Amino acid sequence: MNYVLSLPQNLLQNSRNILVSVVRNASKKQSGSTRNTSPKSRPKHRGWRVQDGHTVTAGTILATQRTLRFHPGLNVGLGRNGTLFAILPGRVMVTCEKTDPKWDHTWVQRCHGHRQGVEFYKKYFNVMPERQHQNFNLIDQI
């Protein structure tokens, strides 16, 4: 796009170097989105769901994770997407222990494959079952 600039003759003769800047503005106003409204941009809210010392029922989600940050301990299961859940009802106990993972598990291979043969510590979620009653009746004697 060429622009023709017309200046008076006396201005052209008096100054040799003239700095000319041309600004071209948009002819239509553009409106962008102000919010991320797509379902892809919603946060996943990963992390701890139940704190140490809380009482849970069977099937309660204890933690969600993308990589293997937390490990399943006593009475805790590991879901396919990394979710830790309680197998039995009881009290949650989080401990930091030396890790001895199942090296054949795909999650363990992906997250800790480079640490094979090295000692390292991780957080373990454990569910301690509640005490059962001690009221037993003698039914038959041997």
C-alpha positions in Angstrom: 0.0 0.0 0.0 1.5 3.3 -1.1 0.8 6.6 0.6 1.4 10.0 -1.2 2.5 12.8 1.2 2.1 16.3 0.0 4.1 18.9 1.9 4.5 22.6 1.2 7.5 23.5 -0.9 9.2 25.8 1.7 9.1 22.9 4.3 10.7 20.5 1.9 13.5 23.0 1.1 14.3 23.9 4.7 14.6 20.5 6.2 16.3 17.6 4.6 15.4 14.8 7.0 11.7 14.6 7.8 10.5 11.7 9.9 7.0 10.6 8.7 5.0 8.0 10.6 1.7 6.7 9.4 -0.6 5.0 11.8 -3.4 2.9 10.4 -6.2 2.0 12.8 -8.7 -0.8 12.6 -11.9 0.1 10.9 -14.0 -2.3 12.9 -14.0 -3.0 16.6 -13.0 -6.5 17.6 -14.5 -8.2 20.6 -12.5 -10.9 22.3 -13.8 -13.3 24.9 -13.5 -12.2 28.5 -13.7 -15.6 30.1 -12.5 -19.2 29.5 -15.9 -20.8 29.1 -14.9 -24.0 27.3 -15.0 -27.2 29.3 -11.4 -27.9 28.5 -10.2 -25.0 30.7 -11.9 -26.0 33.9 -9.5 -26.9 36.7 -9.3 -30.5 37.8 -8.8 -29.8 41.6 -6.3 -32.6 42.1 -4.6 -33.3 45.5 -5.7 -34.4 48.9 -9.4 -35.0 49.5 -9.2 -36.3 53.1 -6.8 -35.0 55.7 -4.8 -37.1 58.2 -6.9 -38.3 61.1 -10.4 -38.1 59.4 -12.8 -41.0 59.4 -13.8 -42.4 56.0 -16.2 -45.1 54.7 -15.3 -47.7 52.1 -14.9 -46.2 48.6 -14.1 -42.7 49.7 -11.7 -40.9 47.5 -8.6 -39.9 49.5 -6.4 -38.2 46.8 -6.4 -37.5 43.1 -3.2 -37.1 41.1 -1.7 -37.0 37.6 1.7 -38.4 38.5 2.4 -40.8 41.4 2.8 -38.3 44.2 1.0 -40.3 46.9 1.2 -44.1 47.2 -1.5 -46.5 48.4 -0.8 -48.0 51.8 -2.8 -50.3 54.1 -6.4 -50.8 53.0 -6.0 -48.2 50.2 -6.5 -48.9 46.4 -5.0 -47.2 43.4 -7.4 -46.5 40.5 -6.5 -46.4 36.8 -6.3 -42.6 36.8 -4.2 -42.4 39.9 -7.0 -41.9 42.4 -6.4 -43.3 45.9 -9.5 -44.7 47.6 -10.4 -46.4 50.8 -11.1 -50.1 50.7 -12.3 -50.5 54.3 -14.0 -47.9 56.6 -11.6 -46.5 59.2 -9.3 -43.6 60.1 -6.9 -42.0 57.5 -3.2 -42.0 58.4 -0.7 -40.3 56.1 2.9 -41.4 56.6 6.3 -40.8 54.9 8.0 -44.1 54.3 10.8 -45.6 52.3 9.3 -46.7 49.0 9.3 -50.2 47.7 6.9 -49.9 44.7 5.6 -52.6 42.4 7.9 -52.1 39.5 5.7 -53.9 37.0 2.8 -51.4 37.5 2.6 -49.0 34.5 2.2 -45.9 36.7 5.3 -46.8 38.8 7.3 -47.4 35.6 6.3 -44.1 34.1 6.8 -42.0 37.2 9.7 -43.7 39.0 11.4 -45.8 36.3 14.6 -43.7 36.5 14.8 -44.3 40.3 15.0 -48.1 40.1 17.6 -49.5 42.5 17.7 -46.2 44.6 16.1 -45.6 48.0 13.6 -42.8 48.2 10.8 -41.7 50.4 7.1 -41.0 49.5 3.8 -40.2 51.2 1.6 -43.2 51.9 -2.1 -43.1 52.5 -3.2 -45.7 55.0 -6.7 -46.5 56.4 -6.7 -48.0 59.8 -9.9 -50.0 60.4 -11.9 -49.0 63.5 -11.8 -51.3 66.5 -14.3 -54.1 66.5 -16.4 -54.8 69.5 -15.0 -57.4 72.0 -18.4 -58.8 73.0 -18.2 -62.5 72.1 -20.5 -65.2 73.4 -19.3 -68.8 73.9 -21.4 -71.0 71.7 -19.8 -74.3 72.0 -16.9 -75.7 73.9 -14.5 -78.2 72.4 
